[in-house]
Each structure stands twice: as C-alpha cells, then as structure tokens.
Amino acid sequence: MYLVLIAWIYVAFMMAVAEATSPVGSLLGAVFTFLLYGVLPMSVVGYIMGTPARRRAIKAQDAAQREHTPRRQRDTSPPVNDAKCKRRNGP
C-alpha cells in the first residue's frame, strides 16, 4: 500500500519540479501541481486503502472492551422468570 503512495508522490514531485524549472512555468504552478496531482489524490487513496485496517482496529477494540466489561453490565435483558417459561413450554 505504501509503495504505491510513495511512488505516486514521487511522480507528482517530479512533475512539480519540471513545472518550476520550465521557462514558461512558475513556482505557484508547481505548488498547485504537487497539491492537486499528488497530495489530494493520494490522501483519498490512502484513506480508502486504509479502511480494512481501521475496521480490524475497531473490532479489536470492541473485543477488548467486551472482555473487560463484567457480564452483568453486558447483559441488559431482564431476568427470565422460570415459572412463566415452564407454563408456556408445558409441564
């Protein structure tokens, strides 16, 4: 994942250098080239490619939280009355 990001940032940087050193280019054009062709698209791609890792981290955090939470706090359902259950299910 990081290899693609680093390679694209390198390409965008080289485009910005070419823009800045060109006789008809400008430094402002180079900055915008780097931002719009490099940083902005790669931030979106990095966010999308990082989604599975974020999901795994959230699931691990939830599992750790459930592990440390006492059973009585986790079980929010009211206690079952055994007499009512026996009447419904038969003798």
N, C-alpha and C positions, 0 to 999 in steps of 0.2 A: 504494500500500500504506500509506504513512504517513498519507495523508489520512484513511483510514478509522479508523486507530488514534487519531489526534489528535481526530477528531470524536467518537468514542465516549468517549474520556477526558473531553472537554468536557461531554458529556451526563451522564456519571456524576458529574462535579464539580458540575454544576448540581443534580443530584438530591441530592447530599450537602449543598450549601448550603441547599436547600429543607428538608431534614431538620433541619439545625442551627438554622435560623431559625424553624421551626414552633413554635407554643406547646406542642404535645404531643411534639415531637421532642427529641433530645438530641445532644450533641456526639459521644458514643460511637456512637450510631446513625449519625451522619453519617460517621464514620470507617469503620465497617463497611460502610456503603452504598458508599462510594468504593472500598474494597478489594474487596468481593465482586461489585459490579456493574461496576467499572471496571478495576482493575489486574489482577486474576486472569484474567478472560476475555480481556482484550487481550494479556496475556503469552502465553497459549496460542495465540491467533490470530496474533500476531506470530511466534511460533516456527514455526507451520505455514506461514505465508505466506513465511517466510524460507528454507524448505527448498531451493527451486531455486537460490537464490544460494549457499547453503552447498555444495551439490553442485558447482556450477560452480567454486567456490574450491578444493574438494578435488581436482577433476580438473585444474585449472590447476597446483596444487601438485605433483601426481603427475607431470604432463608436464614441469614444470621440473626435478623431481628425476631423471626418466629422461634428460633432456637433459644433465644434468651428471654422470651416472654413466657411467664408462667401459664400453665394450662388453663387455669380458671379465668385469666384475663382473655385468652384466645377464644374460649367457648362462651359466646354471647347468647346462645339459645337458652330458653328457660328450661329448668329441670323437668324431666318427664315423670308424670305421675304413673307409677306402675299399676295402680288399681284400674285406671281408665284404659290402659293398654290391654290389660287382661280381659276386661269386659268386651272390648272391640274385637279382639283376636279369638275369643272363645274362652272356655273354662280352663 
